[in-house]
Amino acid sequence: MKLYNLKDHNEQVSFSQAVKQGLGKQQGLFFPLELPEFELTDIDEMLDMDFVSRSSKILSAFIGDEIAPHQLHERLKSAFTFPAPVTKVTDDISSLELFHGPTLAFKDFGGRFMAQMLSWASEADEKITILTATSGDTGAAVAHAFYGMDNVRVVILYPQGKISPLQEKLFCTLGGNIQTIAIDGDFDACQALVKQAFDDQLLKKAIGLNSANSINISRLLAQICYYFEAVAQLPQEKRNQLVISVPSGNFGDLTAGLLAKSLGLPVKRFIAATNTNDTVPRFLAEGEWRPNATVATLSNAMDVSQPNNWPRVEEIFRRKTWRLTDLGYGAVDDETTKTTLRELASLGYISEPHAAIAYRLLRDQLQEGEFGLFLGTAHPAKFKESVEAILGQTLSLPEALAERANLPLLSHQMAANFAELRAFLLHK
């Protein structure tokens, strides 16, 4: 598999190199040189396969012979150890629940597959530092995926006071090879620090720097697989008019969905669902890219004003000669999010703010004869305080959260200062 840098098309790397490198020159994202497509008969056969076997076929189409099919299958078997069920909400809308993994969020799929690929691609004695920024769920998924791995140090930056307390407990209580830093700033400030680190070639070489954000191609490719898993669970008549609404912050999930469609998965259209950090909806409506300052919302994992993966979205549309005007979009404020959570609860479905935004725009934009699917990206209990306050009912804690809820936080605190972060990273 060859990938090229979106900022410098002359920089081309193998899959294993892209996994280890994370970003290209000038902080450019890697993108597949070839966009494979399956025949309709292949798609039908694949939808009858089990999750791991189907995922192996999907990823082999991208990776090629760089990793042997049986090896890839075994790695996926170790990574995808939990389901992604489709749950009915109304007659014409269902939720794809991606929160049944160890950290109760969709990022378990990408995080665990990346850990498998990094251990496959790395030399036995090669020391690696994973540096990543999180607005909530990435941190936990990455921390748990790499926890206890030899020769891998994980450093996670997150905006202090801007993620839910239970999200924080999930990844800031592990210790060992997992180090967490609460940054005095928002997610974009954390992300800017990560980018500065990747621009520092001496630092990069000294600590074997890598990233586990959705900028890493292995995480992105893994996310393609659950779109196929969703369609496999739908009856034939619901597959033909499928609309998928994706809660969007950094836009990795939407990128993966578009790559699934590019492979031949039957999706009529996607809806990019954001909160009031609405850079993309405004861009799609007005044609101008004008990021505002990030604002804190109930759906904190989507509090991103400068989404990293947007260049990949534009590249897919350009390469496939699709029209960007066919992409649905919308932004939902906190009050509407609260109303929507109550609406879902009245339908017998307990959700959380990110999925509620995706449901709201799907419900509002779904046309007669279409079938809608929205992504449930995190377990409601990860947002226990806010969901309980909105719904006026108590949520029980799943075991993964209950066992960490009372543990002490092990985080460091730091200003959004690169010199300070650099010194921390160089200190063994």
C-alpha positions in Angstrom: 0.0 0.0 0.0 1.3 3.4 -1.0 0.1 6.6 0.7 0.8 10.2 -0.3 1.1 13.4 1.7 -1.8 15.7 1.0 0.5 18.7 1.4 3.3 17.3 -0.7 2.2 14.6 -3.2 5.8 13.7 -3.9 6.2 12.3 -0.4 4.9 8.7 -0.7 5.3 6.0 2.0 4.3 2.4 2.7 1.5 1.5 5.1 4.0 0.5 7.9 5.9 3.7 7.5 2.7 5.8 7.7 1.7 3.9 10.8 5.0 4.6 12.5 5.4 8.2 11.1 1.8 9.4 11.7 2.2 12.7 9.8 4.1 13.7 6.7 6.1 16.8 6.0 4.5 20.1 6.8 2.1 18.2 9.1 0.5 16.7 6.0 -2.0 13.9 6.3 -1.4 10.6 4.5 -4.0 9.4 2.0 -4.2 6.2 0.0 -2.7 6.4 -3.5 -5.2 3.8 -4.7 -8.9 3.8 -3.8 -10.0 0.2 -4.2 -13.6 -0.7 -5.2 -15.5 -3.9 -4.7 -18.0 -5.3 -7.2 -21.6 -5.4 -6.0 -21.4 -9.2 -5.8 -18.4 -8.9 -3.6 -20.2 -6.5 -1.3 -23.2 -8.9 -1.0 -20.8 -11.8 -0.1 -18.9 -9.7 2.4 -22.1 -8.6 4.2 -22.7 -12.3 4.9 -19.3 -12.7 6.5 -18.5 -12.4 10.2 -17.2 -9.0 11.4 -13.5 -10.0 11.7 -13.3 -11.9 8.3 -15.1 -9.1 6.5 -12.8 -6.5 8.1 -9.8 -8.5 7.1 -11.0 -8.4 3.4 -11.7 -4.6 3.6 -8.3 -3.7 5.1 -6.4 -6.1 2.8 -7.9 -4.1 -0.2 -6.1 -1.1 1.1 -2.9 -2.6 2.7 -2.2 -5.1 -0.1 0.5 -7.7 0.5 2.4 -5.7 3.0 0.9 -7.8 5.8 -0.1 -11.4 5.1 -3.9 -12.0 5.1 -3.7 -14.6 7.9 -1.6 -12.2 10.0 -4.0 -9.4 9.5 -6.9 -11.6 10.4 -5.2 -12.6 13.7 -4.4 -9.0 14.5 -8.0 -8.0 13.9 -9.2 -10.9 16.0 -7.2 -9.5 18.9 -8.4 -5.9 18.3 -12.1 -6.4 17.5 -13.2 -8.4 20.5 -16.6 -6.6 21.1 -19.7 -6.1 19.0 -21.1 -3.0 17.1 -24.9 -3.7 17.3 -27.6 -1.8 15.4 -30.4 -0.9 17.8 -33.9 0.2 16.6 -35.0 3.6 17.8 -38.0 4.2 15.5 -39.4 2.4 12.5 -37.2 4.4 10.1 -34.2 5.2 12.4 -31.7 3.0 14.2 -28.5 3.6 16.2 -25.1 2.0 15.4 -23.8 1.5 18.9 -20.0 1.8 18.9 -19.6 1.9 22.7 -19.4 -1.8 23.7 -15.5 -1.9 23.9 -13.3 -1.6 26.9 -13.5 2.2 27.1 -17.1 2.5 26.0 -16.4 4.6 22.9 -16.1 4.2 19.1 -12.4 4.9 19.4 -11.7 1.5 20.9 -11.9 0.1 17.3 -9.2 2.4 15.9 -7.1 2.6 19.0 -6.8 -1.2 19.4 -6.1 -1.8 15.7 -3.5 0.9 15.7 -1.8 -0.8 18.7 -1.7 -4.1 16.8 -0.3 -2.5 13.6 2.3 -0.5 15.5 3.6 -3.6 17.3 3.6 -5.4 13.9 5.5 -2.6 12.1 8.0 -1.8 14.8 11.5 -3.4 15.4 11.8 -5.5 18.6 13.9 -3.0 20.5 12.5 0.2 18.9 11.3 2.7 21.5 8.2 4.8 20.6 6.5 7.7 22.2 2.9 8.1 21.3 1.8 11.8 21.7 -1.8 12.5 21.2 -4.4 15.2 22.0 -7.9 14.2 23.2 -11.2 16.0 23.6 -12.4 13.0 25.6 -12.7 9.5 24.1 -9.4 9.2 22.1 -7.4 9.4 25.3 -9.1 6.5 27.0 -9.1 4.3 23.9 -5.4 4.9 23.2 -4.4 4.6 26.8 -6.1 1.2 27.2 -5.0 -0.1 23.8 -1.3 0.6 24.6 -1.3 0.1 28.3 1.6 -2.2 29.4 3.1 -2.5 25.9 6.9 -2.8 26.0 8.9 0.1 24.5 5.9 2.3 24.1 5.4 5.4 26.1 2.1 7.2 25.8 1.6 10.9 26.5 -1.9 12.3 26.3 -2.8 16.0 26.3 -6.4 17.1 27.2 -8.1 20.4 28.0 -8.2 20.8 31.8 -11.8 21.0 33.1 -13.3 20.5 29.6 -13.9 16.7 29.5 -16.3 14.8 31.7 -15.0 13.6 35.1 -15.7 9.9 34.2 -13.9 10.3 30.8 -10.9 11.7 32.8 -11.0 8.8 35.2 -10.9 6.2 32.4 -7.4 7.2 31.2 -5.8 9.3 33.9 -5.7 6.6 36.5 -3.6 4.0 34.7 0.0 5.1 35.3 2.8 2.9 34.1 3.6 3.7 30.5 0.6 6.0 30.3 1.3 9.7 31.1 -1.5 12.3 31.0 -1.2 16.1 31.0 -4.1 18.5 31.7 -3.4 21.6 29.5 -4.7 25.0 30.5 -6.5 25.6 27.2 -9.0 24.1 24.8 -8.7 21.0 22.6 -7.3 23.1 19.7 -4.5 24.3 22.0 -3.7 20.7 22.8 -3.7 19.8 19.1 -1.5 22.7 18.3 1.1 21.5 20.8 1.0 18.0 19.2 1.6 19.6 15.8 4.5 21.7 17.1 6.1 18.5 18.5 5.8 16.8 15.1 7.5 19.8 13.5 10.5 19.5 15.8 12.7 17.0 13.9 15.3 16.7 16.7 12.6 15.9 19.3 10.9 13.5 16.9 14.0 11.5 16.4 15.1 11.6 20.0 11.9 10.0 21.4 10.6 8.1 18.4 7.5 10.3 18.1 4.2 9.0 16.8 0.5 10.0 17.1 -2.6 8.0 17.8 -5.1 10.7 16.8 -7.3 9.9 13.8 -4.6 11.5 11.8 -2.9 8.1 11.9 -4.0 6.1 8.9 -4.4 2.8 10.8 -7.0 4.3 13.1 -8.9 5.7 10.2 -8.9 2.4 8.2 -10.2 0.5 11.2 -13.2 2.7 11.4 -14.3 1.8 7.9 -15.1 -1.7 9.1 -18.0 -0.9 11.4 -19.9 0.9 8.6 -20.0 -2.4 6.8 -20.9 -4.2 10.0 -23.9 -1.8 10.4 -25.2 -2.4 6.8 -24.7 -6.2 7.3 -27.3 -6.0 10.2 -29.9 -4.2 8.1 -32.6 -6.1 6.1 -32.1 -5.8 2.3 -35.0 -3.3 1.8 -33.4 -0.8 4.3 -30.0 -0.9 2.6 -31.1 0.7 -0.6 -32.1 4.1 0.8 -29.6 4.5 3.7 -28.7 7.8 5.2 -26.0 7.9 7.9 -25.6 10.8 10.3 -22.2 11.1 11.9 -21.4 13.2 15.0 -18.4 15.1 13.9 -15.5 16.8 15.7 -12.2 16.0 14.1 -14.1 14.4 11.2 -12.2 11.1 11.2 -15.5 9.1 11.5 -17.0 10.8 8.5 -13.8 10.2 6.5 -14.0 6.5 7.3 -17.7 6.4 6.3 -16.9 8.1 3.0 -14.1 5.6 2.4 -16.6 2.8 3.0 -18.9 4.3 0.4 -15.9 4.6 -2.0 -15.3 0.9 -1.6 -18.9 0.3 -2.8 -20.9 0.2 0.4 -24.5 1.3 -0.5 -24.9 4.6 1.4 -27.2 7.2 -0.3 -25.8 10.1 1.6 -24.0 11.2 4.8 -24.9 14.0 7.2 -22.0 15.8 9.0 -23.5 16.7 12.4 -21.7 19.2 14.6 -22.4 21.3 17.7 -22.0 25.1 17.7 -18.4 24.6 16.8 -19.7 24.8 13.2 -16.8 25.6 10.9 -17.7 22.8 8.4 -21.5 23.5 8.2 -20.8 27.2 7.7 -18.2 26.3 5.0 -20.7 24.1 3.2 -23.4 26.7 3.4 -21.2 29.8 2.5 -18.1 28.4 0.8 -15.7 30.2 3.2 -13.4 28.5 5.7 -13.7 30.8 8.8 -13.0 28.9 12.1 -14.3 30.7 15.1 -12.8 30.4 18.6 -13.8 27.0 20.1 -16.7 27.1 22.6 -17.4 24.6 25.3 -20.6 22.5 24.8 -22.4 19.5 26.3 -20.9 17.4 23.4 -17.4 18.2 24.5 -15.6 15.6 22.2 -16.9 17.6 19.3 -15.6 20.9 20.6 -13.2 21.3 17.6 -13.1 24.4 15.4 -10.3 23.3 13.1 -10.9 19.7 12.3 -7.8 17.8 11.3 -9.4 15.3 8.9 -11.3 17.8 6.7 -8.6 17.8 4.0 -9.1 14.0 3.7 -12.9 14.6 3.3 -12.2 17.1 0.5 -9.7 14.7 -1.2 -12.2 11.8 -1.3 -14.8 14.1 -3.0 -12.2 15.3 -5.4 -10.8 11.8 -6.2 -14.3 10.3 -6.6 -15.6 13.3 -8.5 -18.5 13.5 -6.0 -20.2 16.8 -5.3 -19.5 18.3 -1.9 -23.0 19.8 -2.1 -24.4 16.3 -1.7 -23.1 16.1 1.8 -25.8 16.8 4.4 -24.8 19.0 7.3 -26.1 21.0 10.3 -25.1 22.4 13.7 -27.1 21.8 16.9 -26.9 24.0 20.1 -27.0 22.8 23.7 -30.7 23.6 24.3 -31.7 21.5 21.2 -29.4 18.8 22.3 -31.1 18.6 25.7 -34.6 18.6 24.1 -33.4 15.8 21.7 -32.1 13.7 24.6 -35.5 13.9 26.2 -37.2 13.0 22.9 -35.0 9.9 22.6 -35.7 8.9 26.2 -39.5 9.2 25.5 -38.9 6.8 22.6 -37.3 4.4 25.1 -33.7 5.1 24.0 -31.2 6.6 26.5 -28.5 8.3 24.7 -25.8 11.1 25.2 -25.1 14.5 23.7 -23.0 13.5 20.7 -25.3 10.9 19.4 -28.3 13.1 20.1 -26.9 15.8 17.7 -26.6 13.1 15.0 -30.1 11.9 15.6 -31.6 15.4 15.6 -30.2 16.3 12.2 -31.1 12.8 10.8 -34.7 13.1 12.1 -35.0 16.6 10.6 -33.4 15.8 7.2 -34.6 12.2 6.6 -37.0 12.0 3.6 -39.9 9.7 3.0 -38.8 6.2 1.9 -35.3 6.6 3.4 -33.9 4.7 6.3 -31.6 6.5 8.8 -28.7 5.4 10.9 -27.0 7.6 13.5 -23.7 6.7 15.2 -23.8 6.2 19.0 -20.2 7.0 19.7 -20.0 6.8 23.5 -21.9 5.1 26.4 -24.4 7.5 28.1 -22.7 6.8 31.4 -19.5 8.5 30.3 -21.6 11.7 30.5 -23.4 10.6 33.7 -23.7 14.0 35.3 -25.1 15.9 32.4 -27.3 13.2 31.1 -28.8 12.6 34.6 -29.4 16.3 35.0 -31.2 16.5 31.6 -33.3 13.4 31.9 -33.9 13.6 35.7 -33.1 9.9 36.1 -30.1 7.9 37.5 -27.8 6.0 35.2 -26.0 2.9 36.4 -22.3 2.7 35.8 -21.0 0.0 33.5 -18.2 -2.1 35.1 -15.4 -0.4 33.0 -16.3 3.0 34.6 -17.3 1.8 38.1 -13.9 0.1 38.7 -12.0 3.4 37.9 -14.5 6.0 39.3 -12.9 6.3 42.8 -9.2 6.0 41.8 -7.0 9.1 42.1 -6.0 11.1 39.0 -2.4 10.8 38.1 -2.3 13.7 35.6 0.3 16.5 35.4 -0.8 20.1 34.8 0.8 22.4 32.3 0.3 25.7 30.5 -0.2 25.5 26.7 3.5 26.1 26.4 5.6 24.1 23.9 9.0 24.6 25.6 7.5 23.1 28.8 6.0 20.1 26.9 9.3 19.5 25.0 11.2 19.4 28.3 8.7 16.9 29.7 8.9 14.7 26.6 12.7 14.6 26.7 12.7 13.7 30.4 12.8 9.9 30.6 
